Structures are given as C-alpha cells and as structure tokens.
Amino acid sequence: MSKTVILCCLLLTLGSAQWLERQVVIGDTLGGIRPVPDGGVVVNPVSGNVYIQSEPTQIFNPVTKEKLRAIDVPGSVVFCPASGKGYIFDDYGSDSVLIVDAAADTVIGTAVFPHNATAFAYNPMQNRLYVGTSIRDTVYVFDPAGDTILYGVDVGASPRALLWDSAWNRLYVGTTADSARLAVVDCSADTLVADLPVGVRYMQAVALSTASHKLYVAGRQETFLVVVSTDSLKVVGTTPGLELSELLALVYNPVTDRLACLVTDSLCVIDCRADTIRTKAIRTFSSVAVNTTSGSTYLGRSDPTEVEEMDTSDNFVGAVDIPTVPTHSIVTLTFWPGSNELYGVTSPGDLAFIVDSSTDTLAGMISYANYSPRQMVHNPAANKLYLPCPGHDELLVIDSTFGTPKHILGGAYNSDAQTVLDPVLNRLYVADDDELRVIDCNTDSLVQVHHMHGINSAVPVMVPYLNKLYVFSGTGLGDSVYVYDCFRDTLFSVLYLTGAVPSAVYDPRSNRVFFTGGAAPLCALDPVTDSIVKTFDLVGGSADGLMVLNVDLGRLYYVVRYPEVLLTIDVLTDSVISSEDLPSNGRKAAMFLNRRLGKLYLCRSTQTLVFDCALGAVVDTVNAGFRYSGLMDDRNDKLYLNHGAVVDCRHDSVVAQLEVISPRSMAWDAIDNRVFQATTSRLYVYRDGPYGIEEQRIGNLGLVLAVLGNPARAFLRLRLEIPRGQTGALTVYDAAGRRVHSSSGLRTSSFAIDLRSMAAGIYFVRLKAGASEATAKVVVQR
C-alpha cells in the first residue's frame, strides 16, 4: 500500500474526539441558574453531590465546592438509591425522562411517560417510584430496576402533591381538580383504599406529622389547613385562618412535631399536637428548611440576603450572611443530615451556597453566573482570549494556560457588543450600544469609556493606516457615524446618515471604508477626509446586506435582497463586474471567504452555497449552515459552522461533527493552531487533527514574512509565521544598511512597527529563525 493511500485512510478515520484537546469552564459558569417552577435543591444520596432543579439542571460537589456539570433538561430530580439511579423529569412539557447513574452523576438513558410529570414520591420500602402527570387522573407506578411503568392507579383527578407514609406504607394524593377529595393508595397492593372528602379544593401541598399521626392538607383557595388522622383516615379538624393563596412552603419538623408554614410576608408555626398557630415573624422570608438532627429551622430572606436560624423553642437565635446583592432572594433551602449541611440558592444572583449547621457559618459559595459570551477574540501578542459577556459588567480574559479567567469590570455588555483588536497599541475596543470601551491588553484593564449617542447593534471598522476606528449603528435610526482616534483617545461624530448600517469593511488597496445602508445601498467613505466619496447605484434592498472583501483580487462581494443577488464589485474601478442570482429560500446569515482557495461561502440556517471567485459562479452546496457563530480557518482550509459541523473547503464537504451543538462565539489561535468555541458554559479547545500533520510539513519549509500594506506610512504591519519550537529575530535596515529597529523572541503572529520617527524612503526587513531567513522590501511614504 502506498504512502498516499495510508494518509488518505488516516484522514478519513479521524473523528471529532481526536480534534477535541480540552474543555474549560469559562467565567466561573455552567450556564446560570434559572429556577424551574417549584424548583429546589436535591442531594444525591449515593454520590453526595447536590442537584439544583433549574434551567439547566446543575450539579456541584459540596466537599470540593466545585461545579461538576450542567444537564440541559430543566426539571424535578428524584433519586431511587436502591437501584442506584436518579431521574430528571422535564418541567416544560416533555414526556421524556432522563435516567441518571447516581454513582457517576451522568445521564445513561431515557424513559417515556404518557404525559409530562408533575408530582413524585419514592417508596424505598419496595423501591417504587410514584409519578403523577398533568393530564390523566392517574398515579403511575414506576419500577427503577427495569425503568418501566408497571401500571397506573386511578385517583379520580390530576395529581398535584404526592406523599409517602412509611408507617402505613401508603401514598397520599392531593389533586388539582375542584373535587375537595384526598386519594389514599395502599402501596403494598397499589390499590386505591380511600377517597376522602376533605373540603379543600385545588390542593397544593400536604405535610405529614409522624409523631401526632396527622396529615395536613393545603388548598390554593382556602384560608385553613385540613387535618386528617392517618390512623382512622378521617378529617379531625382544621387550623385557624392562613393566607394559603400565597403559600411558599409547608415543612414538618420531626424533632419538635411542628409545621413551619411560610407565606409571602410571614412565618407561622403550627403545633401538631394541638393544631394551634403562632405567627413568629412578619418579614420577607422566601424559603425554609428544617435541621432534622438538631430541630433548628432555617429561613432564607432578602434585604439583607441571609439565613436566619430559629431554635426548638421557636426563637430566632442568629443569622448567616450570604455575600451577594442585598435584594437577591434565597429561593430554596435544603438540609442534608449526611453532611450536617444546609444548601441554598439565590436568585437572580446565580449563587449556590453551603452552611455548616454545626457552627452555623458559611462553608462555601459556588457562582453560576450565566456569562454566555457572544463575541470572542484571540490576541496573539499575549496569546490570550477576550470575551465580553452580555448582561454582565465583566469582560473575561483567558490566557494560554487556561487557568482561572481574569475579570475586567466596566459596565454591562449587551448581546450585540462587537470587538476589534488593535495590534499596534495592543488594545481591544468593544463597541456596544451607546458606548465604546477601550481595554489595555498589556495590563488587562479598562482605560476609557466613550459614549456614542444613538448607536445600536454597533458595527465597528478599523482603519490601520490611520489607526482610526469607525462605529456605525447596525439597527434603529442610525443617523450618526462615530470615529475614534486611537492615538489621541478622542471620539467624535463625523457623519449623519438616513438609516442603519448592517455591515461595513475596510479596503487597504483603495484606502476606503465600504458600508451598506445609510444614504444608499452601498457607499464608500474616505477615512482621510471622513466623507462619502462614492455612492453605488445598485438594484435591490440593503436592510440586511452582507459584504466580504477579497483583498487579493480587489473584489467586494455584496449580497442584496429583493431579488437576492450576489454582486461582485471591483473596488479600484468602482464598477460592478458580475451578478449572480441566488436561490430565494432564506436570508443569508453570514459570508466567509477562503483567501487561499479563492472561495466564498454564503451561509443560510441549514445550507451553505459555495461561490468560486475565479469563475464568478456558485459551484456547490454544503449541507451545513450558520446560526449563532462561525469561523473560517483559511490556514487549514476549514469552515466551522453551527451544530458542530466542520467543512473541508478543499472538497466542500463536512468532515467532522464536533461535540459543541450551538457555539455562541468562536476564535482561532494562529500561534498554536487552535480553534475555540464558547457556549454558555464551557470553552472547547480544538486542534485540527488531519491538517495538523500537513501543517507541520509546511512549517519545516521555511519562514513566512508578509508585509500587510506597502507602501507604509505611520506603521509597518507584518505577518510572521515561524516553525513550531523556534523563535525569530526581526531587523529593519534603511537603504544605507543602518539598523533602525530590532525585535527578538518572536513567534507566529501579527506584528506592527512604529514608523513615525523614521524618514520616508526604502527599508529592508529581515526575519531569521534557526538557519532560515526571509527578507522583504518596504517603501515608507509621508
């Protein structure tokens, strides 16, 4: 077999697992905590890890104080330790239930119920799980050993609350219907043994007193609790009046034989022996839990955010402060006797916390803030990633070691914030709604905030020749165009347009900024005079026009709508040289250019059209599309699209399906040849396995020294490619052979040299690495 055949076989057999290098939790997040209705905290009795019933379901280790993972299905969690399994029931209407390996805390399968589940109770005596659904008047008996439904018990109305009684091996069923009845199921035979008229409509909670042998039933439309004797299965009384329409929790304390009844603005304590009520506090409590070992009661509150403790005599004896925003509420509390710890969650603070009940002190906090970065840029100067996070006043910085991210504070970012890297000053500009933030990448700090009135969905364009940044408004009225002088740190409005500008690009050959919308479908702006110097008379709407510039050919590709047409424009002659009609089956979401192959990729939601720039025609279609983010890696000829699809641009086919389903942002690291994909929870780091082999072979052929923009004026911009494992030395000489600049320790990167102190004329640039050397001639003009 030839070497060529062996290599082809190798490329075809490489899968996505060979691409993935690592996963990194970004921004101390796993997707945020959005509590589901009636959500709480559940402890896995097998592993000891804690589950937060939220969207998504979150898991953390209370010993190491580390987040373990997020499970996409939001819902109620129930564990059946006898079978070593747990179940996550979707709270948003799905009839599919996730099966969890309780020892490993991983999803191992699914089970299906006739309808979405709304109530649960586990019977450890027989290892049975009882499940009520939202539609049928049935309680289903589920066998965790085989993950199957054994049969159903008709209870006469839709179950809302289930409670298992270990003394009698019974199941009490509260219903949502206007039936005023309580169903009782004998679990030994799984048969309905009683249907009690309790006079409570639309039951919302039941609580069991094991010491007094009583069951307390709460209805949404009543102002009292009905008391049922579990011995005789008869109603034996009611409690005094309560505002049960605002009931938050009904929790039994087995040590004191009392109930803690929590309503919106007060806490009531019910003595189960006499069925009397005492109002203990009128405060903004939001959650309650009972220490089943000591008998203390814990109450979560807001303003301030703290956990108050009430002893067995119902006296408040202390409070544990939870460091977060004072107005955040503690939405759930759970006590776990196995560790003698209290677990809680705040909202909207996205914080899980642990209280040591033996000392009543805060034992740890876990942040779940949902950063969800929608933009990401790699800075080769320091080999760092920068990610602005919508809804938060932080910009995350992750270095090449992937350690704990830095947090740069400076005002909340919006979802449309756009980043522009300035390699000359080593700065990052973040253009946002009404604001431009300037980040110093040397110190990773915010140095300037400039206000831009009327800018929405900002569209920034950098002009390296003048080191100016133009900011257009992508939506809204968009009547102002701002320019930022990067050297002087000044921002001012330079133009007033009649509409928004959805896209803009800078052409270094003609030294103009082309933008869509505004005064006409397509305009050209002179950055020297800050004025529009050309307006193109084009047919077709431009409200969502897309543009891509091919610098090598001097071509501007522009998609207009109504009808959908791809126009090819010669930017040196300002003429439309070709027009390609496109299929009218969906808005174009993005365009990507592969410079090496001369191909343009026009992406829709599920398909991508391939346009050959030399032929001037659409030549192929790829069954993969663009949704949230995409990336063209034209060094390896790969296009990364949504749902994890990787397109080989040489053959225009999908060659890999990566783990990430919907990345929110992407970036490419030219230094280490990595691709980064960020979701709401993690940073996925990929290496291009198949072309990584070829990349090493190309790198051994010698250096690459490319001059970007010749003649040069204020700055000389270079592209350096240096073989892995080596560093380069760069020297600049004038025409007389005198050395005017030198740099060492260089690696593959974009590089800039300040020429403002040098006279106009001819200069020579030499790059050396090992035994290799590359030179280039540069003309400096003034």
N, C-alpha and C positions, 0 to 999 in steps of 0.2 A: 504494500500500500504506500502511495506517495505521501510526502510531507504535506502537500496541498490538501489531499483528501482528509488526512488526520486533522489538520487545522479546521477545515470546514465542519467536520464532525464535532469538534470541540466547541465551536461557536454555536452550533445548533442545540447542543445538550446543556449549555449553561442556563440556569434558571434564575428566578428573581432572588432566591435565597443566597446565591453566590454574589449578588450585587450588594445586598444589604451589609454594611460594615458595622453599624451600631444604631441604637436608639437612645435618645437623650430626652429626659423630661425637661421641657422648656418653661422658663418663667415660674418655677415652683407651681406647676399646674398640671392637672389631668382633665381639664375640660370644665371646671367650675362646678358649683353645687346649686342646682335649681330644684328645691324640694318638690316632690310629687304630692298630690293630694293625700292627706293622712300619712305622709312620709315620716319616717323616724330613723332610729339607729338600731341595727340588729347585730348582735355578736354571734359569730360563728363558733358554736361550742366545740367543734372539732379542732380547728386551727387557732382559735383565739383571736382571729383578725376581725376587724369591725367593718360592717357594711353600712353605707349611708344610702337610704332609699331616696334617690334623687335622679335627676336627668343630666348626665348618665348616672348609673349606679356606681358609687365609688367605694374602694376598699383601701383601708390603711392598717398598718401594723402598730398596735398600741405600745409595744415594747420598744421598737426602734424609732417610733414616731415618723415612719416613712410611708409615703403613698405607694401602694402596690400596683394598682391598675384601675382602669375605668371600664365598665361594661355598658355598651351602648343602650341596651334595653332599660328604660326607666320604670321602676315598679317596686312592688312589695316583695320582700325577701323572707322566705320561710326555710328553716333547716330541719332535717329529719336525721339526727345523729346516728340512730340505729342502723341506717342504711348508708351512712357516710356521704349524704347528698344534701344539696340545698336547691331551692327553686326560686326563680325570679319571674314574677307574674307582671306582665306589661300593664301599666295603669292607663294606657291610652288606647284601649280598644282592641288590641291584638289578642287572638285566641292561642297564640304560640307562647309556650313557657320554656325558659332556659333551664337546663339541668346543670348544676354546678358540682364539681368534685370538691367536697368540703375540706379535704385534707390539703389539696393544692390550690384551692380558690380559683379554679379555672372552669370555663364552660366546656362541658363534654357532650352536650346533645340538646335536643328539644323534645317537648311533649305538646300535645294539642288538646285543648278543651273545647266543648261545644260553643262556648261564648267566653268573653273576657271575664276573668275572675275578679271578685270584689271583696270577698271575705275568706278568712283562713283560720284553721285551728289544727294543731298537731296532737295526736294521741300517741305518746311514747309507750303506753302500755301494750298496744297492739301494732305499733309502727304504721299508723294510718294517718293520712292527711285528708282533712275535710275541707272542701272548697265550695264556696257559693259563687254563682255568676250573676251578671246584671240583668239577664232577661228571663231565664227559666226559674220556676218555683221549685228548684231542686238543689239539694246539697249532694255533691259528688264525693264518693269515697275513692280515694286515690292510693294505690299501692306503690310506695317508693322503691320497693325491691325490684319491681318489673317496670316501673314508670308507666303504669297503665291505670285507667279508670275501671274499677271493679263493678260499680253500679251507682245508681242515684237514689236518693231518698226524697220523696215529695214532701215539702214542708208547707205548701199552700200559698206561699208568696215569695218574692225575691229576697234572698238572704242578704242582710246588711252587716250583722255582727254575729260572730261565732265564738263560743267559749266552751272549753272542755273542762269537765269537773272530774278530778282524779278520784274523789271519794266514792262517787257513784258510777264512774265510767260512763258519763253522759255528755251529750253535746246540747248546749242551749243556743237556739237560733232566734235572733231578732231580725225582723223583716222591715222592708221599706214601704210596704203597702199600707193602705188605710184599713187594716184588719184588726188592730188592737189585740193581737194574739201573739203568744210566745210558743214556739215549737220546741219540743224536747225529744231528742233522739237517744235511744239505748244503743251505745257503741258496741256492746258485746254481740248484738244481732243486727245492728244498723237498721233499726226499725223505729218509726215514729210512735212514741209511747204516750205523748201528751200534747194537747193543743190548748194552751191556757189563755182564757180571756183576761188580759191584764189592763185593758183600758188605756194603753199607750200607743199612739199612732206614730208611724214613721220612726221606728226605733233607730237610734244612732249609737248607743253604747250599752254594754252590760258589764257588770262587775260582780265578783263572787267573794263573799266572806266565808273563808274556810273555818274560822273559829265559831261564828254565830250561825253557820249553815243557812245563809241567806243569799239571794240573788237580787241585785239592784238593776232595774231596767230604766233607761232614759229615752224619752221621745223628743223629737225636734219641736213638736207643737204643744208640749206640756210644760207646766211650771213645777213639777214634782217628780220624784223617783218612786216607782212602784217596787215594793218589797215582796219577794216571793220566797217561801220556805222551800229549801231544796230537799227537806225530809218528806214533807207532805205534798209538794208540788201544788201549793195553793198560795194565793195572794194573801198576805198577812198584814198589809198596811201600806202607807205612803209616807214620804218625808215631807217636811214643810216646804214652802214655795222656793223655787230657784228659777233663774233665767236660763233655762236649758236651751233656748234657741241660740244662745251664744256659748254653748258648752265647748271647751277646748280639750279637757281631759277628765277622766274618771279613773283614779288609780287607787288600788287597795294596798293597805299597809298590814302585812300579816303579823308584825310584832305588836302593834297597838290595837289591831282589829278596828281600824278606822279607814274611811274613804277620804281622799283628797279630791274635791270637786272644784275644778278650775273653770271659771267663766271669764269673759273678756276683761272685767275690771275688778275681780275679787276672787278670793280663795275661801272656800267653805270646807269645814271639816265635819264629817258625819261619823258619829259614834254608832257602830253597827249593833252594839248590844241594846241600845235604847232608841236607835234611829232618830237621834237628835242632831241638830245642825248648829255649828258656831261659825260665824264669819270672822276669819282670823286677820284678813288684811284687805284693804282696798288699794291695789297697786296694779301696775301694768305687767302682770305676770303673763308669760306666753307658753310655758312648758313646765312639767312636773315629773319627778321620778322618786322612787322610794328605795332606801337602803334596806334591803331585806335581811341584813345581818344585824345592824345597829338599831333600825327602826327610824332613823332620821329621814326627813322629807326634804328634797331639794327642789327649788323653784327657780326657773330661769326668767329673767326680766331684761328690759331695755331701759336706757336712760337713767342710770348707767347700765352698761351691759355687765351683768354679774349673776352669779348663782347664790341664792340665799338658802340657808340651812335652817330647818325647823326641827327641834328635838322631839323626843317621845311625849313630852308634855305640851306639845304644840306651841312652844315658844321659839321665837327667832333668836338664834344664838350666834350667827356670823354670816359672812358673805365672802365669796371668792370672786375677785375682779377678773374679767376676761378682757385683755387689752385689744380693743378694736374700736371702731367708731361708736360713740356713746349711744346713738339711736338705733344701732343694729339689735335685732331681737335674737334671743336664743330660741330657735324654733323647735328643738327637740332635745330631750334628755333621756338617757338610759343608764341604769345601774347594772353592773355585771359582778355578781358575787365571786366569780372565779378569780378575779384580779383585785376585787375590792376597789374598783374604779368607776368613775362616772364619766360617760361620754356624751358630748353635746355638739351641736352645730349652730352656727349663727347665720343670719340672713339679713341683708344681702351681702354680708361680709365674706361669704365663702370660706369660713374658718371652722375646722373641726378642733375640738379641744378635749383634754383629759384632766380630770380632777382626781387626785389621790384622796379617797374617802377616809383613810386612817389619819391623815394630817389635815384634811380639808385645805389642800394647797393645789395650785395649778401645776400639773406634772408635765404638760407639753401642749403644743399647738401645731396644727398642720394646715398650711394655707392651700386653698384650692381655687384661688382667683383665676377666672377664665380670661386668659390673655388673648388667645385666638389671633395671632399676628397675620395681617392681610398683606403685608409688604415685608420683604427681606432683601438685604443687600450684603454682598461679601466685599470687604475691604482688604485688598491684597497687601497693602502697606504694613498692616499689623496682623494679617491673617485672622480677621475677626468677622463675625456676623452681627448685623444690627437689625433689630426687629421692633418697629413701633406697634403698640398693642391698642386696638380700638377700645374705647370706653375706660381706659386706664391712663393715669398720668405718668406712665413709665415707658421707656424705650429699653429693650433688653439687649445686652451685649454678651455674646458668647465667643470665647476665644478658641483656638485650635485644639486645646486640651479638653474641651467640652466639660469644664468644671461648672461650679455654681455661677449662673449668669449674674452680671452686674445689672443694676437698675439705675437708669438715668431719669430723674424726675423732671417734670416741666409741663404740666397741663395735660388734660385728657386728649387723646388722639381719637380721630374719627375713622370710620371704616374705609374711607377713600383717601387717607393720607398717602402721599407719594414721596419716595426717597430718591435723592440724587447725590452721588458721590463726587466730591471734588478732590482728585488725586494731587493737585498742585499744593493746596493748603491743608490737605489731609483732614477735610471736613465732610460732614454729612448734613445735607439740607433736607428737611422734612416739610413739604408743602401740604398744608391742611386747610380745612375750611376757615377762612379769615386769618390764618396765622402761618408764618414761616419760622420754623425753629432751626437754629444753627447749632450743630453738635461738633465739638472739637474732639476728633478721634485720637489725638495724642494723649489727652487727659480723660477722655470719655466723659465729658461734661457738657451741659447746656450753657452756651455762652451768649446767645442772643435769641430774642423772640420779637419778631416784627409782625405788625397787624396789617392785613390786607382786606379792606372792606369790600364785600360783595363777591369774594372768591368762594365758590362751592365746587366740590369734587375737583380739586386743583390739578392742573396739567402743567408740570414744570419741564423746562427745556434748558439744558446747559449749553453755553457758547464758550468752549475752552479757549478760543483765540483771544477773546476779551475778558475771560473769566467773569462772565455775566450769566445770571440765571433769570429766565423769563418765566412768569407764572400766569397761566390763563385759567379762566373759570370754565370747568367742564360741563356744568349744569346751571340752571337758573338764568337770570338775565345776562350775567357775564359781561357787563359793559366795560369793565376795567381790565387792563393788562398791566402787570407789575414787572419791574426789572430790579434785580438785586445785584449791586456791585459787590462782588465777593471780597475785593481788597479793602474797600472803604467801609464795609458793613453798613451800607445805606440801601434803603428800599424806597422806590417812588413809582407812581403810576405814569405810564408813558403813552398809553393808547386807550381809546374808548370805542368799543365795538357794539354792534347791534344785537349780538347773540352770543351763545355759549360756544366754546371751542372744545370739541370732544377729543381731538388728537393734534399733536404737533411734533415736528422733528427738525433737527439742525443738520444742514448740509455743509461740510467743511470745504468742499470744492468751490461752490459758488458763494460761500460765506453768507448764507441766508437761513432764516427760520421759516419753514413752511407750516401753515396751520389751516385746519378746516373750520368751517362755520364763520361766525363773526360777520364781516361785511359781505362775504361771498362764499361759494362752496370751497374755494381754495385760494389762499393768499400767500405771498412771500414777503417777509419782513427783513429789512436791512438792520443788523444789530449795531452798526456804526452810527447810524442816524436815528435808530429806534422808530423807523417809519415803514409803512407798507409801500413796497416798490413794484409789486406786480399782483394783479388780480386776474385769476384764470376764469374764462368764460366756459363753464362746464355745464353739461346737462345732467340733471339728477339731484335728488336731495342730499344733504350732507349732515343731517342732525346726528347721525351716529357713524359718520365716515371714518374709515380706518386708513392709516398710512404706514408704509415701511420704505426706508431709503436704502438703495443699493449703492454704496459709495464707489465700489469698484467700477460699475458701469455708468455711474452718473444718472441713475434712474430712480424716479419716485413712483411707487406703486400706491394707487389710491382707489379705494372702493367707494362708490356712490350707490345710492338706492333709488328705486322708482325711475327707471328699471335698475336692477342690480348689475353693475358693470365694474370691471377692473380696468382702470386706466393706467397706462404706462407713460410717464412724463419725463422728457429729457430736461434735467434741471439746468443745463448750460445754455440750451436754446429756448427754454420755456415753451416747449411745444409738446402736444400730445402725439405720441408716435404709434400707439396701438390701443385697441379697445377690445376687451374680452367679455362677452356676455356670460353671466353666472346663473346657475340654476336658482330659481326663486323658491327655495324651500327652507327658509330660516335665516335669521340675522347672523352675520358673521361676528363671532365673538372675539377673534384675535387673528393676527397675522404674524408669522415668524419667517425670517429669511436665513437660509443657509448660504453664507458667502462662498464657502469653498466649492460647493456643488452648483451654485447658481440656481437654487430652487426657492420658491416662495410657497409657504403653506398657509392656506386660508381655512381657518378652523371654525366649525359650527359646533353645536352641542354634542353631536354624535358622529360626525364625519369631518374629514379634512380633505380639501382639494389641494392638489399639487400642481403648481404653476412653474413651468420651465422658463427661466428668464431669457435664455438664448433663443428659444423657439417662440416665445411670446404667446404661449398657449397652456391651458390646463391639460396635463398629460396623464393624471392618475387620481385615484381616490383612496384614502386610507380610512378604515372603519374604526376610527378613534377620534374624539373631539375635545373641545375646550369647555371648561365650566368655571372653575374658580381661578386656576393659575396654570401656567405652562412655562416651558423653558426650552430654548434652543441651545444645545451644546454643539456648536459647529466645529469644535476641535475634534470631537469624537463622532460627529455626524449623527447625533441622536436628538430626537424631539420628545420631550416629556409632556404628557397630557393628563387630563383628569382620569379618575378611576385607575390610576397606576399604569397606564399604557405607555410603553416606550417604543417609539417609531425609529427604525433604522432608515435614515434618509438616503442611504446609498441604494436601497432596494425598495423604499417606500412601503414597508410592511412592519407590523407590530412584532417585536422580537422578545418582549418581556412584559410581564404583568407584575408590577411591584406591589408590596404589601399595602401601601397607602391607598385608600379609596378616593378621597377627595382632599388633596392638599390645598391649604389656604394660601400658601406662598411658597416660592421656590427661589433658589440661588445656585450659582455654580462657582466653585473654587478652582481657579486656574492654577494655583500653586500646587495643590495636592491632587488635582483632577478628581474632585468630588462633586456630587450633586446633593443639595439639601432640599428636603421637603418638610414643611411645617404644617401640622394640623392644629386643632385646638388643644392638643395635649402633649405632643411629642415632636421632636426634631429627628427625622430619619436621615441618616447619612449613607449615601450610596457611592460605590465605586463602579465604574464602567468596566466590568469583567472582561468581555470579549475584546473590546478595543483597547483595554489597558495593556494587553500583550503587544498590540501593534504600536501603541504609544511609546513603549519603551524602545522599540526598534527605531522609531523615527527620532527619538531623543538622542540616540547614540550617533546620529549622522552629523551633528554639529549644533552650533548656536543659531538662534534666530534673533536678529536685531532689526526691528521695523521702526521707521520714522513715521509718526502719525501727524501729517500736516507739514508740507515742505513747499515753499519757504515757511520758516517760523518767524515769530515776532517776539512776544513777551516771554513765551515759554516754549521749550522743546519737549514734545511728548513722544515717548518711545515705548515700544512693546518688546519686552525681553523674554525669551524662552531659553532656559538653562537646563541641561540634563539633571535628572534627579540625583541627589547626593553630592552635587557640586555647587559652588558659589562663583559669582562672576565679579569682575572688576571693570568699571567703565571709566574711560578717559576721553575728554574733549580737547582738541587742539585747534588753534587758529591756523590761518593759511601760512604763517611763518614757522609753524611747528611748535609754538609755545603752548604749554598745558594750561588751560583756563578752568578746568573742572575735573574732579575725580571722585568716584564713589566705589566702595568695595563691599564684599559680603552680600552681593545681590543674588536674588533668586527669581524665578519666573514671576513676572508682574508687569503692571503698567507703571511707567516711570516718567517723571517730569523734572526738567532743569530750568531754573530761573535764568532768563537771558537778558533781563533788563539792564544789567550792568555791563553787558558786552556790546561792542560796536557792531554795526552792520557789516556783513561780509560772508566769506565762505569758511566753514568749520568742518572738522572731521571728527567722527565719533568712533571709538574703538572699544569693543567688548571682548574680554578674554575670560575663559574658564578652562582650567586644566591646560591641555595642549591646543585647544581650539581658539580661534579668533575670528571676529566678524567686524567689518567696518562699514560706515555709511557717511555720505556727504550731505551736509546741511547748509542751506542758504538762510542767513538771518537778515530780515528786512526791517526797516523802521518806517 
